[in-house]
Amino acid sequence: MRNSSSRSPYRNDEPQHTLTERVRDRVSAAEVGLTGEAGAKHVAALWAVFNNLGEARREQRKQTGERPLPGLREATLAFRREPSMTSLVAVAAFLDERGLLTQVG
């Protein structure tokens, strides 16, 4: 009898990162190429990730003909009013449901 705790070569045992961690990683990666004051770099990186997500969503809609997602517009407007990690994660949540977060970046 096989030990049920034995590892399968097909099983992915890597820990799954939360949506917030994945977005934070993207923002950190975007900050690397920026110069200037830390606070300004962070905001610029937030915008870079936001714009990248937007491009991916527009491309997806163009390819699939999918209609706008309910709530996404409100989330994007909230980010535009006050760019923050929290508001960016809210936008990313809509796109992650469509599989876009794994494709972007």
Contacts in CASP RR format, 6 or more apart in sequence:
PFRMAT RR
TARGET T0000
AUTHOR 0000-0000-0000
METHOD contacts of the structure
MODEL  1
MRNSSSRSPYRNDEPQHTLTERVRDRVSAAEVGLTGEAGAKHVAALWAVF
NNLGEARREQRKQTGERPLPGLREATLAFRREPSMTSLVAVAAFLDERGL
LTQVG
7 13 0 8 1.000
17 25 0 8 1.000
19 89 0 8 1.000
19 92 0 8 1.000
19 93 0 8 1.000
19 96 0 8 1.000
19 101 0 8 1.000
20 85 0 8 1.000
20 89 0 8 1.000
22 92 0 8 1.000
22 96 0 8 1.000
22 101 0 8 1.000
23 49 0 8 1.000
23 85 0 8 1.000
23 88 0 8 1.000
23 89 0 8 1.000
23 92 0 8 1.000
23 101 0 8 1.000
24 85 0 8 1.000
26 49 0 8 1.000
26 52 0 8 1.000
26 104 0 8 1.000
26 105 0 8 1.000
27 42 0 8 1.000
27 45 0 8 1.000
27 46 0 8 1.000
27 49 0 8 1.000
27 85 0 8 1.000
27 88 0 8 1.000
28 45 0 8 1.000
29 105 0 8 1.000
30 44 0 8 1.000
30 45 0 8 1.000
30 48 0 8 1.000
30 49 0 8 1.000
31 41 0 8 1.000
31 42 0 8 1.000
31 44 0 8 1.000
31 45 0 8 1.000
34 41 0 8 1.000
34 44 0 8 1.000
34 45 0 8 1.000
34 48 0 8 1.000
35 41 0 8 1.000
43 83 0 8 1.000
46 79 0 8 1.000
46 83 0 8 1.000
46 84 0 8 1.000
46 85 0 8 1.000
46 88 0 8 1.000
47 83 0 8 1.000
49 88 0 8 1.000
50 76 0 8 1.000
50 79 0 8 1.000
50 83 0 8 1.000
50 88 0 8 1.000
50 91 0 8 1.000
52 104 0 8 1.000
52 105 0 8 1.000
53 91 0 8 1.000
53 92 0 8 1.000
53 95 0 8 1.000
53 100 0 8 1.000
53 101 0 8 1.000
53 104 0 8 1.000
54 95 0 8 1.000
56 95 0 8 1.000
56 100 0 8 1.000
56 103 0 8 1.000
56 104 0 8 1.000
57 72 0 8 1.000
57 95 0 8 1.000
57 98 0 8 1.000
57 100 0 8 1.000
60 66 0 8 1.000
60 98 0 8 1.000
60 100 0 8 1.000
61 68 0 8 1.000
69 94 0 8 1.000
69 98 0 8 1.000
71 94 0 8 1.000
72 91 0 8 1.000
72 94 0 8 1.000
75 87 0 8 1.000
75 90 0 8 1.000
75 91 0 8 1.000
75 93 0 8 1.000
75 94 0 8 1.000
76 91 0 8 1.000
78 87 0 8 1.000
78 90 0 8 1.000
79 87 0 8 1.000
79 88 0 8 1.000
79 90 0 8 1.000
79 91 0 8 1.000
92 101 0 8 1.000
95 101 0 8 1.000
95 104 0 8 1.000
END
